[in-house]
């Protein structure tokens, strides 16, 4: 398993070691501990650009996920450099750090708690969970998010 992390924002200092540790645990919990993934942290402008380009929605979002459906590259593997091979790549997660900061404040949680929620959310999208198509799928994804977050809390 390889987790490739790139931080392209300057809003907040990040504990990338803790992020990697949490992702390793989460991947094990979902039975994907041997898969690789990439994680990109960006600022507001970059996230708005990416959301516009890849989803056609001209506004910032908190997290984007790009599942690897076939062998090859996703939008970020090229940006992450040659270390990303054509192995068992699960996909790419992109997180807006400014949005994470705002949501943590709005939800009354710590930055790390909100970041972990977004990591789990993005990870679930990579393995096929969806919440935008219908209520049943949204509820299924929310339930799985809560299960994983609870399991991760118990592991600490």
Residue, then its C-alpha position, 0 to 999 in steps of 0.5 A: x500500500x502507498x499513500x501519496x500526499x501532496x499539500x498545495x495550500x498555505x492556509x493551515x499547517x497539516x499533520x501529514x503523519x497523522x493523516x497518513x496513519x488515519x488513512x491506513x486504518x480506514x483502508x484496513x477497515x474497508x478491506x482495501x489495505x493493499x490499495x494505493x491512493x493519492x491525497x491532495x490538499x488545496x486552497x479555495x481557488x484551486x478547489x473551485x477550479x477543479x470543481x468547475x473543470x471536472x464536475x461543471x459546478x463553478x464553486x468551491x466544494x469541500x472534497x472531490x474524489x476521483x475513483x480509478x475505474x480502469x488501470x491508468x492514471x487519474x487527474x492527479x497521478x500526473x501531478x503527483x509525479x513519477x512515484x505513482x505507478x500503475x499498481x492497485x490505485x484506488x483513486x484520488x481525493x482532493x480536500x479544500x483546507x479552507x473549507x475544512x476550517x470553516x466547516x469545523x467551526x460551523x459544526x463545532x468540531x476540531x479541524x482534525x475531526x472535520x478533516x477525518x470526516x472528509x477523508x472518510x467521505x472521499x474514501x467512500x466515494x472511491x469505493x463506490x458510495x454515492x449520495x447525490x442520486x437519491x435518498x437511499x444512497x445518501x442514507x447508506x453512505x451517511x451510515x457507513x461514514x458514521x460506522x467508520x468514524x466510530x471505528x476509528x475513534x475506538x482505535x485511538 
